[in-house]
Each structure stands twice: as structure tokens, then as C-alpha cells.
Amino acid sequence: MDYFLIKQLGTVSIPKAQKTEVASPEDPSVRITHDIPSLDKFDYIADEHIVSDTLKQLLEQYLPEQLWRPCVFVDTKALQYKTFWFLPPLSYVPERVVLNSKGMPAAVYVNAKDFAEKAPCILHIRGAKNSSFIVVHLSVAESILRRGICGLELVRLEDV
């Protein structure tokens, strides 16, 4: 089966979430920034696996019953804001993951029966050194390419 690693293309600096008291998973993460226009070049920010409204709408077609937590970037001087969304937790774990020498996914194996029953089109893969990656099936990758999503690249994984 064909899977692709989603990688952020380019760099963007985003403020980290402030430490707050216990917040529920549905509460938005609000962050103060003074460079909202730089976020317009990105539909995916890899550090925290957050996606733009445009990419969220596409991914919701493959994750219809997931709860999405907002991450709002606010510019208090320019009185602007931009909403991104944290990719929801993904429970499916592939049968086998092969990591390359850098600790990144090189190949994934999804059982054919699981693919038919659970439709694991979007995978959250744990890599080396506490890193994590998002891997998507060919059908999702094609949808991303057709919609002009920006600020990311899709890297094909090897077949196992």
C-alpha cells in the first residue's frame, strides 16, 4: 500500500503554549504572535502537528468522528487572528514500521484486513528520540495535492 510522510516545507516560528492550570482537551490554545501573515504560507506546522482550516476540512473527510482542538494565533497590535487545529489523537497503530537511520519512517505495513475495516488512511507514527510523524495513504495525499495545500511536502515511503 502506498503511504506518504507529511513534512513541513520551510520554517516558521510559532509561540509555545503558555503553562496554564488544568484545561480540558476541548479548550483552545491561544497564543500571542506578531507575525500572522507568515502563517498564511503554511497549512501544516510539524512541531505540534497543527493544520489550517483548509487542511482540516480535507482531513475531516477521513476522520469524520474526531474532535479537533483549536489553536488560535492572535496579533493584539494588528487585531488579527488565525485559527489552526491540532490533529486529533489517532488510535490505529500499523502492524510494522521501518525507521531509517535518522529515526524517520521509511516504510509502514498495514494489514489488508485492518485497512478494509478500520480505514487507517492517516497514521501517527512514533519515531526515535520522542519524535512523531504523520503518514497518510495515497488517497489522502492525492486529495492534498488537488487542493493546493501549501507549506508541506509529501515523501513517498517504501513498500514493505
C-alpha positions as CSV (number, residue, x, y, z in Angstrom):
1,M,0.0,0.0,0.0
2,D,1.2,3.5,-0.8
3,Y,1.9,5.8,2.1
4,F,3.5,9.2,2.3
5,L,5.2,11.1,5.1
6,I,3.9,14.7,5.6
7,K,6.9,17.1,6.1
8,Q,6.7,20.8,6.7
9,L,8.2,22.7,3.9
10,G,10.1,25.8,5.1
11,T,10.3,27.2,8.6
12,V,8.0,29.3,10.7
13,S,8.4,30.3,14.3
14,I,5.3,29.9,16.5
15,P,5.0,30.7,20.1
16,K,4.7,27.9,22.5
17,A,1.6,27.4,24.6
18,Q,1.6,29.1,28.0
19,K,1.5,26.8,31.0
20,T,-1.9,27.1,32.5
21,E,-3.9,25.3,35.1
22,V,-5.8,22.1,34.1
23,A,-7.5,22.7,30.8
24,S,-9.9,20.4,29.1
25,P,-8.9,18.9,25.8
26,E,-11.6,21.0,24.0
27,D,-10.2,24.3,25.3
28,P,-8.5,26.3,22.6
29,S,-4.8,27.0,22.8
30,V,-4.4,30.8,22.5
31,R,-1.0,32.2,21.5
32,I,0.1,35.8,21.1
33,T,2.2,36.4,18.0
34,H,3.1,39.5,15.9
35,D,3.5,37.8,12.5
36,I,0.1,36.4,11.4
37,P,1.0,36.9,7.6
38,S,3.9,34.3,7.9
39,L,1.3,31.7,8.9
40,D,-0.5,32.1,5.6
41,K,2.3,30.2,3.9
42,F,1.6,27.1,5.9
43,D,-1.2,24.6,6.1
44,Y,0.8,22.2,8.3
45,I,3.1,23.0,11.1
46,A,5.0,19.9,12.1
47,D,6.3,20.9,15.6
48,E,2.8,20.3,17.1
49,H,1.0,18.7,14.2
50,I,-1.4,21.6,13.7
51,V,-3.2,22.2,10.5
52,S,-5.0,25.1,8.8
53,D,-8.8,25.3,8.3
54,T,-8.3,24.3,4.7
55,L,-6.4,21.1,5.5
56,K,-8.7,20.4,8.5
57,Q,-11.7,20.4,6.2
58,L,-10.0,17.8,3.9
59,L,-8.8,15.6,6.8
60,E,-12.2,15.6,8.4
61,Q,-13.4,13.6,5.4
62,Y,-11.1,10.8,6.5
63,L,-11.6,11.4,10.3
64,P,-15.3,12.1,10.5
65,E,-15.9,11.5,14.2
66,Q,-12.8,13.1,15.6
67,L,-12.8,16.1,18.0
68,W,-10.5,18.8,16.8
69,R,-8.9,21.2,19.3
70,P,-8.3,24.8,18.1
71,C,-5.0,26.7,18.3
72,V,-5.6,30.4,17.8
73,F,-2.8,32.8,17.0
74,V,-3.6,36.3,18.0
75,D,-1.9,39.5,17.0
76,T,-3.0,42.1,19.6
77,K,-1.4,45.0,17.8
78,A,-2.9,44.4,14.3
79,L,-6.1,43.0,15.8
80,Q,-5.9,39.8,13.7
81,Y,-6.1,36.2,14.4
82,K,-5.7,32.9,12.6
83,T,-7.0,29.5,13.7
84,F,-5.2,26.2,13.3
85,W,-6.2,22.9,14.6
86,F,-4.4,20.2,16.5
87,L,-4.5,16.8,14.7
88,P,-6.7,14.6,16.9
89,P,-5.2,11.5,18.6
90,L,-5.1,8.6,16.1
91,S,-5.5,5.3,17.7
92,Y,-4.6,2.9,14.9
93,V,-1.1,1.5,15.1
94,P,0.4,-0.1,12.0
95,E,1.4,-3.7,12.1
96,R,5.0,-2.8,11.3
97,V,7.0,0.4,11.0
98,V,10.5,0.6,9.5
99,L,12.6,3.6,10.6
100,N,15.6,4.9,8.6
101,S,19.0,5.8,10.1
102,K,17.7,9.2,11.1
103,G,14.7,7.7,13.0
104,M,12.1,8.8,10.4
105,P,9.6,6.4,9.0
106,A,10.9,4.7,5.8
107,A,8.1,2.2,5.4
108,V,4.8,1.1,7.1
109,Y,2.9,-2.1,6.9
110,V,-0.9,-2.0,7.4
111,N,-2.7,-5.3,7.5
112,A,-5.1,-5.6,4.5
113,K,-8.0,-6.6,6.8
114,D,-7.4,-3.6,9.0
115,F,-7.3,-1.4,6.0
116,A,-10.7,-2.6,4.9
117,E,-12.3,-2.5,8.3
118,K,-10.6,0.4,10.1
119,A,-9.6,2.5,7.1
120,P,-6.3,3.8,8.6
121,C,-5.7,6.5,6.0
122,I,-3.9,8.8,8.4
123,L,-1.3,7.4,10.8
124,H,0.6,8.9,13.7
125,I,4.0,7.2,13.9
126,R,6.4,7.5,16.8
127,G,10.0,7.8,15.7
128,A,13.3,7.8,17.6
129,K,14.1,10.3,20.4
130,N,10.5,11.2,21.2
131,S,9.8,12.4,17.6
132,S,6.5,11.8,15.9
133,F,5.4,11.9,12.3
134,I,2.2,12.0,10.3
135,V,1.9,9.5,7.5
136,V,-1.1,9.4,5.0
137,H,-2.4,6.9,2.5
138,L,-2.2,7.7,-1.3
139,S,-5.8,8.7,-1.3
140,V,-5.2,11.4,1.2
141,A,-2.0,12.5,-0.5
142,E,-3.8,12.9,-3.8
143,S,-6.6,15.0,-2.1
144,I,-3.9,17.2,-0.6
145,L,-2.3,17.8,-4.0
146,R,-5.6,18.5,-5.7
147,R,-6.5,21.3,-3.3
148,G,-3.4,23.4,-3.4
149,I,-2.3,22.9,0.2
150,C,0.9,24.8,0.9
151,G,3.8,24.6,3.2
152,L,4.2,20.9,3.2
153,E,5.7,18.1,1.1
154,L,4.7,14.5,0.7
155,V,7.5,12.0,0.7
156,R,6.7,8.5,-0.5
157,L,7.5,5.6,1.8
158,E,8.9,2.3,0.6
159,D,6.5,-0.6,0.1
160,V,7.1,-3.4,2.7
